[in-house]
Amino acid sequence: MKKNKIIFWVATVILILWEGVMPLGTVLFAPEYVNAGTKPLGYPDYFAYTLIFCKVLGVIAISYSGTPAKLKEWAYAGLTFNLIFAFISHACVDQNIGFMLMPVVFLGILAVSYIYANKIRHHG
């Protein structure tokens, strides 16, 4: 059981840092770079702010133990869609293999977090 919690928290902390802290830090401390990842893909400026807001809410929902299970499922689903569409956007627009692989790697980390969250929930 302890192993499951360690694996869950390592994966989840990586997600918190990458999908929550970094984007929020950009908004707060370097707002000129908020749309640096979305503008080259053709998305409007407001999309970057919406994406950051949703990512931060998602990682909060996943990491907070008091979040209802159904809401956690929605948070995992939302982050999953975000990463899948990031891959698709890069594959269709800039075709940069590094930019395409990054969302896939984080999707794998998200899957590990999800799998181990369910193991913890079902086994105590």
N, C-alpha and C positions, 0 to 999 in steps of 0.2 A: 504494500500500500504506500509506503514511504517513497519507493522508487517512482510510482505513478505520479505522486505529487511533485516530486523533483522535476521529472520530465515535463509535466504540465507547466510548472512555473518557469522553467528555463525557456520553453517555447513561447509562453505568454509574455514574459518580460521582453523578449526580442521583439514581439509584435507591438507591445506597448511603446517601446522606444522608437521603432520604425514607423508605425502607423499612427501613433498618438503624439509622442513628445517631439519628434523631429518636425512634423507639419505645424504643430502648435507653436513651437519655437520659431519657425520661419515667419508665421503671422506676427508674433510678438516682437521679434528682434531683427528680422530682415524682410519686411513686407514687400520690398521691391522684387523678391524672388518667389513670391507666392505662386505665380502662374508660370514659373520657369519650366515646369514639366508638362503643363497642359497646353500652353499657347502654341508651341511648335507642332502639336498634334491637331491644332485647329479648333480647340475648345474655347468658348468665351471666358473672359476673366472671372465672371461670377461663379463659373463651374468649379474653379480651384477652391474658392472659399467654401462652397457647399460640400465639396469632397472632404476638405479638412475637417469641417464641423462633423460630418457623418463618421469619419474615421475615429475621431476623438471619442465621440459617443459610443462607437462600437467597441473600442478597447476598454472603455470604462465598464460597459455592460458585461464584457467577457471576464474582466479581472475582479469585479466586485462580487464578493460571495453572496450578498443579499439579493442579487438580481434574479428575478424569476426565470425558471428554466426556459420557458417559451420565448422570453425576450432575449436570452442568451443565444437561442437558436437563430433568431432573426439577426442578431449582431454577427454571428458567424456567417450566415448567408449573405448579408450585405458586404462584409469584407471579402468573401469569396467572389461575389460578382464584381466588385471593384478590381480585384487582382486579375480575374479572367479578362475583363474588358481592357485593363491596362495592357495585358499581353496582346490582345487583338488590335488595339490602337497602334501599338508600336510595330506589330507585324504588318499592318496595312499602310502605315504612313512613313515611318523612317527606316524600317527593316533593319535596325541596329540590333544585332544578336545579343549584346550586353543588356540593352534596354528591354529586350524581349524575355531574357532569362530571369531577370531580377524578380518580376512578379510571380514567375513560376516557382522560384526558390521560396519566396515568402508564402505562396500558396501551400507548399509542402510544410512549412513551419506552422501555418494556420491549421492544417489538417492534423498535425501532431497534437497541437493544443486541443483541438476539438475531440479527437479520439481519447486523449487522456482525461479531459474534463468529463467525458461520459463514463470512463472507467471509474473515476473517483466518485461520481454521482451514484452509480449503480452498485458499487462495492463498499460504500460507506465513506 
